[in-house]
């Protein structure tokens, strides 16, 4: 190492040191502690004593049907985010960019407005809409003429994610619309005009010109959608009530919360929750790696 580089070390550590310390204590330490905790039988009711139990927590988790049920629901949320929110947001952004709709500013504000609202408030709003005596049930009763007709999708495990999917699309589509619209506005209009002169139709311009140019933005949006879906807690927690509904709509963060903080009086439950959180991170990394691999395979 040159003397000039050695002299620069104090300045380097002065600039990097504070951020590094914050990162180690706020991010690195909790992650490392969670990993270590998942290999123990730690229970706060035993006075902080713990023993090394190896992979016992992970074996218990993979044998737990609640884990697989929560994982299935979480993958549904990921699919809704990646194949619902992002494509719809992209199409809406393209419509605004190409000025294919009148009152574009009003349209843009209306679609993005739900993102400004509290997720808890939105969850309570959608829960009220989908309740057995809510507005949706009233509309069904009026349209069918059957006063006993009810919107009961929230009551069954195989249909409870449908109303939640509508709520997820309603909230977050506007965010991706703004992301894509901001990047669309950076594209040189001459490229689109040249494509039109060559006889390209509007769908051809979209798929052959716009989509390849925004491949990086699409990948970033997919990563954001996956990360947000796997850590999503507040919307589903608030849109479902205690008991059967919340059990049917359980996702991994809710499963972790109920395991670690509501049932921690049981043996090994706190460490069990740490194991669940580690698996959430691992699944997120795997899905992000798959999305990056697919983007390379398609040359985007």
C-alpha positions as CSV (number, residue, x, y, z in Angstrom):
1,X,0.0,0.0,0.0
2,X,1.3,3.4,-1.0
3,X,2.0,6.1,1.7
4,X,-0.6,8.3,0.0
5,X,-3.2,5.6,0.5
6,X,-2.2,5.1,4.1
7,X,-2.6,8.8,4.8
8,X,-6.1,8.7,3.2
9,X,-7.3,5.9,5.6
10,X,-8.3,8.2,8.5
11,X,-10.5,10.3,6.1
12,X,-11.9,7.1,4.6
13,X,-12.9,5.6,8.0
14,X,-14.2,9.0,9.1
15,X,-16.6,9.1,6.1
16,X,-17.5,5.4,6.0
17,X,-17.3,4.6,9.7
18,X,-20.6,6.1,10.9
19,X,-22.6,4.5,8.1
20,X,-20.8,1.1,8.7
21,X,-21.6,1.2,12.4
22,X,-25.2,2.0,11.8
23,X,-25.4,-0.8,9.2
24,X,-23.8,-3.3,11.6
25,X,-26.1,-2.5,14.6
26,X,-29.4,-2.0,12.7
27,X,-29.1,-4.6,9.9
28,X,-26.2,-7.0,10.2
29,X,-26.5,-7.7,14.0
30,X,-30.3,-8.5,13.9
31,X,-29.8,-10.8,10.9
32,X,-26.9,-12.6,12.5
33,X,-28.8,-12.8,15.9
34,X,-31.9,-14.2,14.1
35,X,-29.8,-16.9,12.4
36,X,-28.1,-17.9,15.7
37,X,-31.4,-17.8,17.5
38,X,-33.1,-20.2,15.1
39,X,-30.6,-22.9,16.0
40,X,-31.5,-22.7,19.7
41,X,-34.5,-23.4,22.0
42,X,-34.6,-19.8,23.4
43,X,-37.7,-18.9,25.3
44,X,-38.0,-15.5,27.1
45,X,-40.1,-17.2,29.9
46,X,-37.0,-19.3,30.9
47,X,-34.9,-16.3,32.0
48,X,-33.0,-16.0,28.7
49,X,-31.4,-19.5,28.9
50,X,-31.0,-21.4,25.7
51,X,-29.4,-24.5,24.2
52,X,-28.2,-25.4,20.8
53,X,-30.7,-27.7,19.1
54,X,-29.4,-27.7,15.5
55,X,-32.0,-27.8,12.7
56,X,-34.8,-28.7,15.1
57,X,-36.7,-25.5,14.5
58,X,-36.5,-25.9,10.7
59,X,-37.6,-29.5,10.8
60,X,-40.5,-28.5,13.0
61,X,-41.4,-25.7,10.5
62,X,-41.3,-27.9,7.4
63,X,-43.5,-30.4,9.2
64,X,-46.0,-27.8,10.2
65,X,-49.1,-27.6,7.8
66,X,-49.6,-23.9,8.8
67,X,-46.2,-23.1,7.3
68,X,-47.1,-24.6,3.9
69,X,-50.5,-22.9,4.0
70,X,-48.9,-19.5,4.8
71,X,-46.3,-20.1,2.1
72,X,-49.0,-20.9,-0.5
73,X,-50.8,-17.7,0.3
74,X,-47.6,-15.7,0.2
75,X,-46.8,-17.1,-3.3
76,X,-50.3,-16.0,-4.4
77,X,-49.5,-12.5,-3.1
78,X,-46.2,-12.5,-5.0
79,X,-48.0,-13.7,-8.2
80,X,-50.6,-10.9,-7.8
81,X,-47.8,-8.3,-7.3
82,X,-45.6,-9.5,-10.2
83,X,-48.2,-10.5,-12.7
84,X,-51.0,-8.1,-11.6
85,X,-49.7,-4.8,-10.2
86,X,-46.6,-4.4,-12.5
87,X,-48.3,-5.2,-15.9
88,X,-51.3,-3.1,-15.1
89,X,-49.1,-0.2,-13.8
90,X,-47.0,-0.5,-17.0
91,X,-50.0,-0.4,-19.3
92,X,-51.5,2.6,-17.5
93,X,-48.2,4.4,-17.6
94,X,-47.9,3.8,-21.3
95,X,-51.5,5.1,-21.9
96,X,-50.6,8.3,-20.0
97,X,-47.2,8.6,-21.8
98,X,-48.8,8.2,-25.2
99,X,-51.7,10.6,-24.3
100,X,-54.2,7.9,-25.2
101,X,-56.7,9.2,-22.6
102,X,-58.1,12.6,-21.8
103,X,-57.6,14.3,-18.4
104,X,-54.4,12.5,-17.9
105,X,-53.4,14.4,-14.8
106,X,-56.7,13.5,-13.1
107,X,-56.4,9.9,-14.2
108,X,-52.8,9.7,-12.8
109,X,-53.7,11.3,-9.5
110,X,-56.7,9.0,-9.0
111,X,-54.8,5.8,-9.6
112,X,-51.9,6.9,-7.4
113,X,-54.1,8.2,-4.6
114,X,-54.5,4.9,-2.6
115,X,-50.7,4.8,-2.1
116,X,-51.0,8.0,0.1
117,X,-53.5,6.4,2.5
118,X,-52.7,4.3,5.5
119,X,-52.6,0.6,4.8
120,X,-54.4,-0.2,8.0
121,X,-57.3,2.2,7.0
122,X,-57.4,0.6,3.5
123,X,-57.5,-2.9,5.1
124,X,-60.4,-1.9,7.3
125,X,-62.2,-0.3,4.3
126,X,-61.9,-3.4,2.1
127,X,-62.8,-5.7,5.0
128,X,-66.0,-3.7,5.4
129,X,-66.7,-3.9,1.7
130,X,-66.4,-7.7,1.6
131,X,-68.2,-8.5,4.8
132,X,-71.4,-10.6,4.7
133,X,-73.5,-7.5,5.1
134,X,-71.2,-5.1,3.3
135,X,-71.7,-3.1,0.1
136,X,-70.6,-5.9,-2.2
137,X,-73.2,-8.3,-0.7
138,X,-75.9,-5.5,-0.9
139,X,-75.1,-5.1,-4.6
140,X,-75.3,-8.9,-5.1
141,X,-78.7,-8.9,-3.4
142,X,-80.0,-6.1,-5.5
143,X,-78.8,-7.6,-8.8
144,X,-80.0,-11.1,-8.1
145,X,-83.1,-10.2,-6.2
146,X,-82.1,-12.7,-3.5
147,X,-82.2,-11.1,-0.1
148,X,-80.2,-14.0,1.4
149,X,-77.3,-13.7,-1.1
150,X,-74.0,-12.9,0.5
151,X,-70.4,-12.3,-0.6
152,X,-68.8,-15.0,1.5
153,X,-65.4,-15.4,-0.2
154,X,-63.7,-14.2,2.9
155,X,-64.9,-17.2,4.9
156,X,-63.1,-20.0,2.9
157,X,-59.4,-20.8,2.7
158,X,-59.6,-21.5,-1.1
159,X,-61.2,-18.1,-1.9
160,X,-60.1,-15.7,0.8
161,X,-57.1,-14.5,-1.2
162,X,-59.3,-13.2,-4.1
163,X,-60.6,-10.1,-2.2
164,X,-57.1,-9.5,-0.8
165,X,-55.8,-9.7,-4.4
166,X,-58.2,-6.9,-5.5
167,X,-57.1,-4.8,-2.5
168,X,-53.4,-5.3,-3.3
169,X,-53.8,-4.3,-6.9
170,X,-55.9,-1.3,-6.0
171,X,-53.2,0.0,-3.5
172,X,-49.9,-0.6,-5.3
173,X,-50.7,-0.4,-9.0
174,X,-50.4,3.4,-8.9
175,X,-46.8,3.1,-7.4
176,X,-45.6,1.1,-10.4
177,X,-47.5,3.3,-12.8
178,X,-45.5,6.3,-11.5
179,X,-42.2,4.4,-11.7
180,X,-42.8,3.4,-15.3
181,X,-44.1,6.8,-16.3
182,X,-41.0,8.5,-14.9
183,X,-38.8,6.2,-17.0
184,X,-41.0,6.5,-20.1
185,X,-40.6,10.2,-20.0
186,X,-36.8,9.8,-20.4
187,X,-37.2,7.9,-23.8
188,X,-36.4,9.9,-26.9
189,X,-39.6,10.6,-28.8
190,X,-37.7,10.3,-32.1
191,X,-37.4,6.5,-31.5
192,X,-41.2,6.1,-31.4
193,X,-41.7,8.4,-34.3
194,X,-39.2,6.4,-36.4
195,X,-41.0,3.2,-35.5
196,X,-44.3,4.7,-36.6
197,X,-42.8,5.8,-39.9
198,X,-41.6,2.2,-40.4
199,X,-45.2,1.1,-40.1
200,X,-45.2,-0.2,-36.5
201,X,-48.6,-0.4,-34.8
202,X,-49.2,0.7,-31.2
203,X,-48.8,-2.8,-29.8
204,X,-45.6,-3.3,-31.8
205,X,-44.2,-0.1,-30.4
206,X,-45.1,-1.2,-26.9
207,X,-43.6,-4.7,-27.1
208,X,-40.7,-4.1,-29.5
209,X,-39.5,-0.7,-28.5
210,X,-40.8,0.3,-25.0
211,X,-40.5,-3.0,-23.1
212,X,-36.9,-3.8,-24.1
213,X,-35.8,-0.2,-23.2
214,X,-37.4,-0.5,-19.8
215,X,-36.1,-4.0,-19.0
216,X,-34.0,-2.7,-16.1
217,X,-37.0,-0.8,-14.6
218,X,-39.1,-3.9,-14.9
219,X,-36.5,-6.0,-13.1
220,X,-36.2,-3.4,-10.3
221,X,-40.0,-3.3,-10.0
222,X,-40.1,-7.1,-9.8
223,X,-37.5,-7.1,-7.0
224,X,-39.5,-4.4,-5.1
225,X,-42.7,-6.4,-5.6
226,X,-41.2,-9.7,-4.4
227,X,-39.6,-8.1,-1.3
228,X,-42.8,-6.2,-0.5
229,X,-45.0,-9.3,-0.9
230,X,-42.9,-11.5,1.4
231,X,-42.8,-8.9,4.2
232,X,-46.4,-7.7,3.7
233,X,-48.2,-7.8,7.1
234,X,-50.3,-4.8,7.8
235,X,-52.9,-5.0,4.9
236,X,-53.7,-8.7,5.4
237,X,-53.7,-8.4,9.1
238,X,-56.2,-5.5,9.0
239,X,-58.4,-6.8,6.2
240,X,-59.0,-10.1,8.1
241,X,-60.6,-10.5,11.5
242,X,-59.5,-12.7,14.4
243,X,-60.1,-16.4,14.1
244,X,-61.1,-18.3,10.9
245,X,-60.5,-15.4,8.5
246,X,-57.0,-14.6,9.6
247,X,-56.1,-18.3,9.7
248,X,-57.4,-18.8,6.2
249,X,-55.5,-15.8,4.9
250,X,-52.3,-16.4,6.9
251,X,-49.1,-15.4,5.1
252,X,-45.6,-16.0,6.4
253,X,-45.1,-12.7,8.3
254,X,-48.4,-13.2,10.1
255,X,-47.5,-16.8,10.8
256,X,-44.2,-15.6,12.2
257,X,-45.9,-12.9,14.3
258,X,-48.4,-15.3,15.8
259,X,-45.7,-17.9,16.5
260,X,-43.1,-15.6,18.1
261,X,-45.1,-13.0,19.8
262,X,-48.5,-14.5,20.5
263,X,-47.5,-18.1,21.4
264,X,-44.1,-17.5,22.8
265,X,-45.0,-19.0,26.1
266,X,-44.8,-22.4,24.5
267,X,-41.5,-24.1,24.3
268,X,-39.2,-23.0,21.5
269,X,-41.7,-20.7,20.0
270,X,-39.5,-17.6,20.0
271,X,-36.7,-19.4,18.2
272,X,-39.3,-21.0,15.9
273,X,-40.3,-17.5,14.8
274,X,-36.7,-16.6,14.1
275,X,-36.5,-19.7,11.8
276,X,-39.6,-18.6,10.0
277,X,-38.1,-15.1,9.4
278,X,-34.9,-16.6,8.0
279,X,-36.9,-18.7,5.6
280,X,-38.8,-15.6,4.4
281,X,-35.5,-13.9,3.6
282,X,-34.2,-17.0,1.9
283,X,-37.3,-17.3,-0.3
284,X,-37.1,-13.7,-1.2
285,X,-33.5,-14.1,-2.3
286,X,-34.3,-17.2,-4.3
287,X,-37.2,-15.5,-6.1
288,X,-35.1,-12.4,-6.9
289,X,-32.3,-14.6,-8.2
290,X,-34.8,-16.4,-10.5
291,X,-36.2,-13.1,-11.8
292,X,-32.6,-11.9,-12.6
293,X,-31.8,-15.2,-14.3
294,X,-35.0,-14.9,-16.4
295,X,-34.2,-11.4,-17.4
296,X,-30.8,-12.5,-18.7
297,X,-32.3,-15.5,-20.6
298,X,-34.7,-13.2,-22.4
299,X,-31.9,-10.7,-23.2
300,X,-33.7,-7.9,-21.4
